[in-house]
Amino acid sequence: MRIRPATVDDAEALAGIHVRGWQWGYRGQLPDDYLNGLSVDRRAEQWRGWLLDPGDTATWVAEDETSDPARALGFAAAGPSRDPDHTPGTGEVYAIYVEEDAAGTGAGALLLSRAREWLAGRGFAHATLWVLATNARARRFYEREGWRPDGEAKTEPREDFEMRELRFAVDLATSGG
């Protein structure tokens, strides 16, 4: 498996991983109608825009190099914190998703490590990420990787439901990566 920077040519693959990641990862936590209605085409358009003009953010792809051509297994994206209460020197992991069959393979840990390294290399001393409060699997993953809830929560209104999220944080200087 290799981790490499994403390019605009990855937009379709990232969109598929993103949509399927929501569908398998949040099934039973968010309404089925909402998850079933997610559009890879719409998400691919968003990804093309993000990858064409990344600003001060970065996105990486985890690839299975044993398949021909190499198959994208997951992605992570990071940059400066978007939280209104962030302290100076705080970065954020915006998203990290893997294909369902890649869960438990180490792809997520490699992606998260790469995001932490990149943030630390840009001078961020701390990093945060948001996780669905009901997503016990993801919360366990982040805790295994050294992240901890920092006590902050937010609720994001969606079409006909709300998503409650918890913020996790890590000290990049002491997290090993």
HELIX and SHEET records of a PDB file:
HELIX    1   1 VAL A    8  ASP A   10  5                                   3    
HELIX    2   2 ALA A   11  GLY A   25  1                                  15    
HELIX    3   3 ASP A   32  ASN A   36  1                                   5    
HELIX    4   4 VAL A   40  LEU A   52  1                                  13    
HELIX    5   5 GLU A  100  ALA A  102  5                                   3    
HELIX    6   6 ALA A  107  GLY A  121  1                                  15    
HELIX    7   7 ALA A  136  ARG A  144  1                                   9    
SHEET    1   A 7 ARG A   2  PRO A   5  0                                        
SHEET    2   A 7 ALA A  58  ASP A  64 -1                                        
SHEET    3   A 7 ARG A  71  PRO A  80 -1                                        
SHEET    4   A 7 THR A  90  VAL A  98 -1                                        
SHEET    5   A 7 HIS A 126  LEU A 132  1                                        
SHEET    6   A 7 GLU A 162  ASP A 171 -1                                        
SHEET    7   A 7 ARG A 148  PRO A 157 -1                                        
END                                                                             
